[in-house]
Amino acid sequence: MITEKSSLLIRTGFSLLLACCLCAPAASDVTTLDLPDIGDSTGGLLSPEFERRLGQAFLSQVRKQADIVSDPEINTYIESIGYRLVSQSDNNEQQFTFFVINDPLINAFAAPGGIVGINSGVIMNADNESELAGVVAHEIAHVTQKHMARSVEMSKKMSIPTMAAMLGAILIATQNPDAGQAALMAVQGASAQARINFTRANEQEADRIGIQLLARSGFNPRGMTGFFQKLQQSSRFSAQAPEFLRTHPLTTRRIADAAARAAAYGAGSYNESMSFNLVRAKLVARSHGTTRAAVAFFSRRVADPLREDSRDADRYGYIIALTEDGQYALAREQARRLLAKEPENVTYLLAAADIEVRQGNYDAAFSIFSKTERLYPDYRPLVLNYSNALLKGGQPYLARDKLREFGRFQSPDITYFDYLTRAEAEAGDQVESGIANAEYYFLTGETQVAIEQLRHILRQDAPRPDYYQTERIKARMAFLEQELQLERDMKLRK
């Protein structure tokens, strides 16, 4: 469990690590690595390969320390927002990873390698989708404008081992806050030249590019400034400013400049996705201290005649809260009311199926999943939720087949390999289960463990991998060993 003190240390560590990323590795370190140059002065100091590796190491630490939201629907939604914005960027060759951290504090950050994290507090406190997109666009702009690489030229004292030390300090902080604080202070002393916050010029550029991305992507360009103004106004009535304002300092002039840029795009009409309201409702339902408190909260909202415009989203949040509280009959009744209005709404269908799964009514759940699959065959949340239900319902073969088919055409993630590992094992194929488990470890940043997992499969006598499996494993091991060596060369691994 992450305590409040640990959480503060982790957030401090994130900021300090970002500062490390904004500083140049020592010249001797980079020369030894012989990393590729992207063709400009910044690329020579912070290459794309270096950024990618450091980003992977950073993300693996985040996954270990922070409470990352694993809900497939929430993940798919935030990725859709991020990729929609990235597709309109003038510099869209950068790979991105978007995720949500289960933290009510209003904050977001970008890290090397296109890593963009958004606290659930941002989604819960945004009034509409364009405000959320404004925060995501701002972080994307920090990456595409190479603010990290640019800042390298301002300070050339930070080495790769120091960055690795910062990662270790963050790790210590979650296990022992006092020891973590000492470690962070030690590294902070070594990085006195680092800038924890982006420069004012970089923040303004991120505003400008972010607003441009909003307009190009069909979001309201005023979304960013609207959210910033709200934060600034709320901080006037609070003893402590939101975390976002401390890591992204705002001034009246900066907000005015951004507002003027947004106004230049004119007053168009913008369609706000209902998905935003539903995702926000789900997060709010799960943010209460107890499930009973969440039920009471949404019960009042559903009954409030002044909330007619948000009635469906409130009812959906009510369903989530009721399901979490085990009130399945009432949750089922509320789900039927939503499906009567929109019988093909995938979010409502998945909520209805989840009710049946939790109550153990697997045949009813499979019927709903099957109907949904005919409508949305390649929708990741459906495939993952359906497969998990099949595993719980004692049908691992079908779960395995669905996951294998999905993995042939889609980009698998950690949850996918978690379920595939279980499905292969329960279907009796220990070799394929071990291969999937190795991929799971690799995605969590445990490259050495992934290699050992594959090596064990090759050595075991029973069951022995067949010829094709052996060749697959050898090829994958060669790739992973190259990855591990690069991580060691960069001092990101021992």
N, C-alpha and C positions, 0 to 999 in steps of 0.2 A: 504493500500500500504506500502510495506517495503522500507524504505529509505536506502541510502548507509550507513548512520551511524547506523541504526538499523541492517542492514545486518552484519556490522562489529561486533556489539555487540552480535548478535546471534552466529556468528562463534566463537567469543571469549567464549561465554557461552558454546558452544559445547565442546570446548577444556577443559574448566574448569570443566564441568560436567564429561568428560572423566577422568579428574584427580581425581575427587571425586570417580568415580567408581574404580579407581586404588588403593583407600585407604580403609582400613578396617573400617566397622562399629564398633562403640564402643561395647566392650564385653557385656555390660549389654543389649544393644539393641538386639543383636543376641541371647543371652540367653533367653530373653523374647519371641522371635519369635519361638524358638525351630525349626529352619530350618533344613532340612535334610543334612547330611554329605555325600559327595561323596567318602569318603574313603582316602583322603590324607590331608596334612597340608593346602593346599590352599582351598580345599573344605570346611573345617571346618569354614573358615572365610568368604568366598564368595560362598555360595551354589548355585547349579543350579537353585533352586527355587527363590533365591534372585536375581540372574542375570536376570532370565526371567521376574520377576516383574519390576525390575528397567528398563530393556530394553523396556517393554511395556509402562511404564510411559514416558521414554525418547522419544519413537516413537510417542506417542500421542502429545507431545509438538512439535516435529519436524513437524508433520502434521498441527498443528495450526499455526506455525510461518513461516515455509519455504514454498516455492513454489514447491511442489512436482509434478512431471510430472504425469498426469493422463492418458495419451495416452495408451490404452491397448497394442498396438503393441510394443511400447518402453518398457513398463513394462515387457511384456512377454519375450522380447529379453534379457533384463538384467538379469531376473530370469533364463533364459536358460543358460546363461554364468555362473552364480553363482552356480546353481545346478549341472552343468556339472563338475565344479571344486570340489565342496563339495563331490560329489559321489566318487571321487578318493582319498579322505582324509583318513588317518589312524584313524581319530577320527571324524566320520561322524554321530554321534548320536545327535549332537547339531542341533537344529532347527534354520534356518536362514530366515531373511527377507531382500530382496534386493529392492532398489528403486533408482530412479534418481531424483536429485534436479535440478530445472531449474535455473542454475547459471553458467555463462560462466567462472568463476574462476576455475582453475585446482586444484581440491581437492577431497579427499575421506576420509571416516572415518569408523571405526568399533566401536560399542558400546556394552554394556552388552546385553546378550540374543541373540546374533547372528545378531544384527542389522548392516547392511552394506549399507552406502549411498554413491552414486557416483554422483558428479556434472556433469551436461551435458557438461561442459568444458572439462572434461577428454575424453569423447567420440568424441567431435568435434576436439580435438587436437591430438588424436591418429591417426597414419598412417594406422594401420591395426587392425584386431580383436585380435591378440595375444598381442599387446600392451595394449589394454583395459583389456583383460583377466589377464595380468600381474598385473595391479593395483588391480583388484578384488581379485586375488589370494593372494596378499600381505595382504589385509584386512582380508580375510578368515583365513589366517595363524595366525594373531593376536588373533583371537577368538579360533581357535582349539588348539593353544598352551597355552591357558589360561594365557596370559600375564597380563590380568586384575587381575586375582586371585593371580598370583605370586607376583605382585607388592603390594598386600595387606600386605605381611609379611615385607615389607620395611617401612611401615608407618601405625600405628594403632590408629590414632587420629580422623579420620573422621567418623561422625555419619550419620545415615540414615536421620535425620531431615536436616542436612546440605546439603545432596544431594537433598532433596525435595526443600530446599531454593534456590538451584541453578536453579532448574527447574522453580521456580517462578520468579527468576531474569531474565531468558531468556524470559519468558512471558511478564514481564514488559517492557523489552527492545524493543519489537515490537510495543508497544502502546505508550511508552514515552521514547525515547532514553536517555534523561538526567537522568530520574529516574532509568532506567534500568542500566545505567552505574554505578550509585551510589550503586544499589543493588549488582551488580556483584563485585564491588570493596570491598564491605563489606564481601561478601562470600569468595572472594579471600584472604582477610586478615585472615580469619578463617582457610583457607586451605593452609597455607604457606608451609607445608611439602609436599603437593601434587606435583606430577610431571605432567606437562602439556603434555610433549612428552614422548613417550616410551623410555626406556633406549636404549643405542647403541646396547647392546647385543640382546634385543628383536627385534630391527629393522633388525639386521643381520639374526636372526633366521627366521623372517617373510620372508625375501628375500629367504633364503635357502628352506624353506618349500613351499613358493609360486612358486619358479622355479620347484620344484619337482611336484607340482600339475599341472603346465602348461604342463610338459612333459608327465605325466600320462594321461592327458585329451586330448592329441592330438594337443595342441597349441604349437607354437614355444617358447621354453624356453628362447630364447633371447628377447622375447617381453618385459619382465619386465625391463631388463637393457637398452634396446633400448629406452624405454620411459623415464627412469630416466636420461639417458645421454642427451636426447633432452632437458629435463627441466633444467638440470644443465648448458648446453651450452647456452640456451636462457636467463637464469638469468644473465649471464655475460654481456649481452648487454642491460639489463634493470635495472632501479634504484631500482625496487622492485622485489624480488624473488616470484615465484608462491606460492600460499597458500600451496600447497602440500609440497614444500621444507621446509616451516616453521614448519609444523606439522610432517613431516617425513624427518628430516635432513639427507642430503647425504654428503658423503666424497668421495674423489677420490679413497681411498683404499677400501671403501665399494663397490663402483661400480665395481672396478676391481675384487674384490672377487666374486661378483655376476656374472660378465661376465665369469669368469673362471669356475664357477659351471655350467653355461648354456652351455658353450662350451664343457664340458665333455659329454654332451648328443649326441654330433656328429651333423653332418649337415644333417638332414633329410629333407624331403619335407612335407610341411604343406599346407592344403587346407584352405584358408581363406573364411569364409562365406560371401556371397553377402549381407546377412541381415545386417551385420555391416555397409556396405557402404550406404544402404538405410536408416537405422536408423540415421546414422550421417547426411545424406542429409536432412532428415526431421527436425532434431534439428537445423541444420544450417539455413534452410528456415524460421524457427520460431524464430531465434535469432536476426534477423535484427530489427532495430527500427520501420520500417514501412513495410507493405506488398509490397508496390511498390518498395522499395529498394531490397527486397528479389527477386522479379521478375526480376529486372535489373541484379542482381548478377548472377542468374542462367541462364538468357538469354545469358549473355556473355560466361558462361561456356559451355553451349550446343553448341554454335557457334565456340568455340575454337578448331581448328584442332589438337592441341597438347594434348588434353584431351580425345583422342579416347578411352583409356583404362577405363576411368570412365564415359563414355558417358551415359550409362543407369542410373547410380546413379544420375548424374547431371540432366538428364531428369526427373527423379522421383522427385528430389528436386524442379525442375521447375514446375511440376504439383502441388505440395503442395503449392508453393508460388502463383501460378495462382489461385488456388481454394480459398486460404485465401483472395486473392485480388478481388474475385468475377468475374474473367475472365473465366467463365465456358466453353465457346465454345472452346477457345484455350487450356484450361486444358484438355477437352475431346479429342481434336485432339492429344495432346501429349500422353495421356493415351492409345489411340488406337494404336499408334506407338509401345509402349512398349508391349501391349498385342498381337500385331501381331507377335512379336518375342517369347513371352512366354505367351500363352493364359491361362495357369493354375497357373501363379504366384500369390499367395494369396495376396501379398502386392500390386501388381498392380490392382488386382480385387477390393480390399477394397478401393483403391484410386479412382477407377472409380465409385464405388458405392457412395462414399462420395460426389463426384461432383453432382450426381443426387439428393442426399438428400438435399444438400445445395440449389439447384435450385428449390426444391419442386417437382421434377419429381419422385414421390415415386414409381410408378409402374415400371419404368425403374430401380430404385435402388433395389426394391425387386427382380426383375428378376436376377440382378447380384448377389445379396446376395444368392438367391436360388441356382444358379449355383455353387457358392463358397461353400455353405453348403454341396452339394453333394460330393465335393472334400475333404473338411476339416470339417467334422461335429462337432468335439469337440474342435476346435481351439478357445480359449478364446476371442481374439480380434474380430473374426467373430461373435460369439454369442452376445457379448456386443454391437458391432456396429449395428448388425442387429436388436437387441431388441430396441436399442435407436431409430433407424429409424422407426421401427413399432410404437413406442410411438408417434413420431412426425407425422407419417402418419395416426394416428387415428385407430390403430389396437392393443389396449392394451391386448385383450384376447390372441392373438397369441404371443405377446411379453411375457406375463406372462407364457404361456405354455412352451416357449423355455427356459426361465430363470429357471423355476421349474425343467425341465428335466436336464438342465446343472448342477444345484445345487445338484442333486441327486448323481452325480459321481465325481464332481470336487470340489476343495476348493474355496468357495466363497470369494470375497474380498469386499472392501468398495464400489467400483463402481457397483458391482453386486447387493448389497443390496440397493443401491440408486435407480437403475433402477427397481428392484423388488418392492420396496415401491411404486413407481409411477405406475407400471403396475397393481399391486393388487388394488390400489385405483381407478384407471381409469376403471378397470374391475368391480368395484362395491363391492369388498371384503375388507371392512374397517378393519376387524379383522386381516386378513393375512397381510394387508398393515402395520398395527401397529406392528405386530410381526417382520416383515422384518425391519421396522424402528428401533426397539429396537436393532437388531443385528448391524445395521449401527452405532448406537450410541456406542455400546460396542466396536466395532473395532476402533472407533475414540478416545477411552479412556474415554468415558463418561459412566462409569458403573452405577453410581447412576441414571443418566437420563434414561438409558436403563431399569433399574428396575422399575422406576416410570412409564415408558411407558407401560410395561407389567401389572403393578398393575392397571393402568387406564383401560386397556382393560377388566380386570376381574370385575371391578366395574361398568362398563357402562351397561345400560339397553338396548340400541339399537345402533348398533347391538350387541347382546349377543353372545359370543363364544359358540360353541357347546361343547359337552362332550370331544371330542378328542382334540379340540383346548385348552380347559381349562386345561387338563392334560399336554399337551405340555408346556403351559405357566407356570404352577406351577413348572414343572421340570426345566425349564430354569431359572426361578426366583431363585430357590434354588441354582443353580450353580452360578448365578451372585451375589447372596448375599454372598456366600463363597468367591468369588473373591474380592468383595468390602471390606469384613472384613479383608482379608489378606493385601489389599492395605492400609487400615487404620492402621493395626498392624505395617506395615513398615513405617508408617508416610508419605506415598506417597499420601494419601488422608486425608481430614479432617473428 
